[in-house]
Amino acid sequence: MGEQAGVDRGVDDRRWTVAERVAEAIRRRFPADALAIAVHGPLAHGDDDGGGDREAGMLVVTYRPGTGPPPATRRVDGVLVDLTVAAAEDYLAQARVLSPLWPLTADRYVTTQALHDPTGWLRTLRDEHLGRLARARPAEFSTAARQAWYRGSAAHSRAARLAEWYETDQALLMLGEARLAAATVTGLLSRTYFRDPGDAVRRTGLAGADMTEVGVVLARQAEELAARGRAVDGTVDELLTT
């Protein structure tokens, strides 16, 4: 993981062409601001077929906050470009946070492909995140997993009520949220991160899970969280002191 200089850039993959054009334009327009420019996601991994939604996730790291191009999402020549812009210190600070969404965000810190990185900053980003993981205590992962579980449980309960009211479309949306939250709980408990939400639900077996199956997974996760030191249910005093 990290920078992958050997990534295969398919000659017929417009995403690379567009990403390189964007990087060139940023360097030309903001020469004093751009510390590093990279792609993340499928392009950085380099092992997909270039199909799907033709999306290019890009990161622009600036020396100072509030400089460089604005964050934006646009379709360019048929490629959806999602441009994240962040100051170097701010992004490093994000990389040091172990949040309930860690399984969905970590890949951006450890798997990138540089389009412009003269100082090797992307390696610093990767090392900072991996160092944070090495220092993390088991309780930190359990705490983050518990917060993700609450989100999943609430979404599952809401989905069940909506289904009872025959609000099928809304119920399916909430069920999707419950699946993803349960997938992040699994990722946190096993210290596994995913490329994106689709990868998360696929790898955890939740992609096609129905209401009952998601409920079973959440119940099993609640038992594991209790076994790790704290039940998901608590008292008012516990709520106000933790």
N, C-alpha and C positions, 0 to 999 in steps of 0.2 A: 504494500500500500504506500501512500504518500505520492510524490511525484513519480510519474511513470513515463520515462523518456521513450520507452519502446512501444508505446501504444500505437496500434495500427490505425492509420487515418485513411479509411476507404476512399478511393478516388471518386466514387459516385455518391459519397455522403456529403450532402450540402451543408450539414451542420458544422463540419470542420471549416469549410470555406467561409461560412457566415461568421463563425466564432473568430476566425483569424482576421476577417475584415473589421469586426467590432473592436478587437484588440488593437489593431493598427490605427483605427480612428481615435481611440482613447489615448493612445500614446502620442498621437499628433496634436490632439486638442488639449490634452492635460499633461504635458511633458513633465511638469514639476510636481504633479500630484500622485501619479500612479506608481506605487511601490511594487505591486505585483498584479498580474492578471492571469486567471486560470479558468479552466472548466472543471465541473464536478459532475457526479451522476454517471449515467451510461457512457458518455464520451470519455470520462476519466478512466473508467474501468476498461473500455476498449474491447469488450467481449460480447457486444450485442450486434445486431445486424443492420443498425442504422434505420430501422423502420419505425413503426409505431407513430407517435405524434410528432416526430421530427422536432424534438425540443432540445435546446442547448442551454444548460444551466451554467451561468458564468459568474465569477467572483472578481470584483475589482477592489483591491486593497490600497488605501490611500495613506499618505504620511500623517495627515491631520484630519480631524473630524470636519465635516461640512465642505469638503473639497472634492474635486473630481466630478464625474457625471452623476446625475440623480439616479437612484434605483428605478428600474423600469421594466416593463414586460411589453414586448412588441413582436409581431410576426414580420420577419424579414425574409423575402424570397422563399416563402413557404416554410420557414423555420421559426418556431416560437422561441424567442430569446428571453430568458428570465435573468435579468441583471441584478445581482446583489452588490451593493457598494458599502464598504465599512472601513473605518479607520483602523490601522494596524493594532493599536493597543486595545481598542474596543473589541475587535474580533478575537484577539488573544484572550481577553477576559471572558468572552462567551465560551471559548474552548476549554476554559477551566471550570465551567459550571456543570455539575451533574444533576440535570433536571429530569422530571418525569418524561420528557420528550427525548431524552438522550438516545434511545435506540433509533430515532428518526433523524437526528442531527449529527451524530458522530461521523458519519461517512464523509461529510463535507470537510471535516477537519483532517482526516487521515488519508483520503484518496482524492488527489487533485492531479491535473495535468497542466503544467505551466505553459502559458503563451508569452509571458513576460515576467521574469523573476531574476533580475541580475544579482540580487544580494542573497538568494537562497532563503527568502522569508518563508516560503511555503513549507520548507523542512522544519523551520522553527515552529510553525503552527502545528504541524504533525507531532513534533516532539513534546510541545507543551501539553497537547491533549493526552497523548499516551502517558506522559509523566503524571498527569492528574489521575488517570485511571490506575496507575501503579500505586499511587498514594491513597486511593479511596478505600475506606473501610467497608466491610460487608453491610453494616447498618445503614450506610449512605444509599446503597443500592436498594435496600429494603424500604427505606423511607420514601424514596422516589417511586418505587413500585407501588407502594400503598396509595400514594396520591394518584397515580395513573389508574389504579383499581377503582378508586372512588368515582373517577370520571366515567369509567366503563360501566360500573354498576348503575350510576344515575342514567346513563344513556340507554342501558338495557331495560331498566324499569319504565322509562319514558316510551321506549319502543313498544313494550308490551301493552301499555295503556292505550297508545294510539291504535294498535292493532285491534284491541277490543272495541274501539270506537269506529272501526272500519276506515281510519285515516291511513290507508295503505302506503301512499307515497311518503308521508312524513315518518311512518313507522320504519320503512326501509332505510331512510336516511339516518335515523337514530340507531338502527341496528348496525349500519355501517360504522358509525362512531364507536359503538360498543365493541365491535370486532377489532377495530384498530387499537382502541385502548387496551383491550385484553392482550393483543399482540405485543404492545409496548411493555406490559407487565411481564410477559414471558421473557422479553429481551432484557429487561432490567434484572430479573431474578437469575438469568443465565449469563449475564454480561455479554449479550449478543446485540450488535447493532445491524441495521438494515439499510439498504440503498434508498428506499422510498416506502411510502405507505403500502403500495401494492406488493412489494417484496416482503414487507412485514407480515401481512395477512397470509400470503402464500406459504412462506417458510414456517409459520406457526400452525398451519392447517386450518386457519379460520376463514379463508377466502369464501367458501361456500357454506359456512356454518349458519344454521337457522337459529331461531330464537331460543329453542330449548338447548341446543348444543352450546351456544354462547353462554347461557346461564350455567350449564354444567362446568364450563371452563372457569368462569368467574368464581363459582363456589369452590372449586379445587384450588384456585389461587388464594382465596381467602384463608383456606386451611393452611396453605404453605406460609402465608404471611404471619399467621398466628404462631406457627411452629418456629418462625424466625425471631420471635420475641414480642410481638404485639398484635393483638387481634384488630380486625378492621372496625369492630364495634367498640365503643368506649363510653365513658361517663362525661358529664358536663365539666367536671374538674380536669379531666384529661384533655378535653378540648381546649380549655383555657390555659393550660400549663405546658403544652407541647407545641 
